[in-house]
Amino acid sequence: MEIFGMHVEAGKKMYKNVKIGELANFSDFSIPVLVACGAHEGPTLWMTGAVHGDELNGPWALRQFFWDLNPQQLYGNIVITPLLNVLAFADKNKISHIDNLDLDQQFPGNPNGSYTQRIAYVVFNEMKKWANFVIDFHTMGHVFSSTPYTVSKDVPGVDSIVTDKAFKLARIFGVYPNCHLNLATAGGELPGTTSGSIDITCLHHNIPCFMAEMGAGGRWDEQAIQVIRDGIDNVLKYTGMIKEEYKKPGKQMIITDRYFLRCNHGGFVRMAVAPGQLVQKDEKLASIYDFWDERETMTAKKKLFVIAVRHEPVVTTGDRMGFVGCEWHEVEW
Ligand SMILES: [Zn+2]
């Protein structure tokens, strides 16, 4: 295959730093690209990491996966862009200081745009030629602790066959909580969830894509890294890219609505719940303290599933205390 200006022969793996542009100090900045061209014909799976620069579990798991991968046994191709927002990565931040744009709101990008828009353009230009399906690895922000979950989206105007394929791939990834959001009706979503993201741009180009939210930012979580390895493995088996039987995911939770818990007061927060926990109505979620009083007690307004909780203790009015599912059902595969 010919991709990003490199020729990869069947049965081989290659690595390249693809130049995006130059810094003011005359050095180049580039993104790493890993390609495995299978010895046998098949589809192309594309996987991305660190579209937000401080989300590190995906990049490391992808690196380990790639070096263990034997392209002689592979049906199809694997393209990995493990570290998309390289300057945000160097900043140890979600976005880069160069233009302060969220890369996951800039797809399909602009070849004449700013730093972030050019990365989106260079990547998506190849992605739309090659990808038959895409997994985009994220984490929650670095102030949280989170249980691994997937996100697939029902986007107005997207072919329902593509939506269903993305949803199936997300489920075969194998984790218990899976968010499946109808963007026509979903409530408390952040802007990146609704436009310019990798997943939505792929869906609009008829490429099934889901997001895997694997742990929290700014650190490695060995459990989340293993979940990623197992998930990729099962997707490869399910899609026939590796000729082995896939594992049925069993019971899974499909979350159809979710929101961030936000505090009304500032101070120190002590969380009363943990990621992965089911919480009943009126159960305590968190308390905000000053040096004399408990300023606020947050309780559940209804039955909730806790996706993530804040572990960073210092909060201002309106800060996010946690992320919860508020509507869901269980399914079995
Ligand atoms: Zn992210």
Boltz pocket constraint, residues with backbone or C-beta under 6 A from the ligand:
constraints:
  - pocket:
      binder: B
      contacts: [[A, 51], [A, 52], [A, 55], [A, 137], [A, 138], [A, 139]]
      max_distance: 6.0
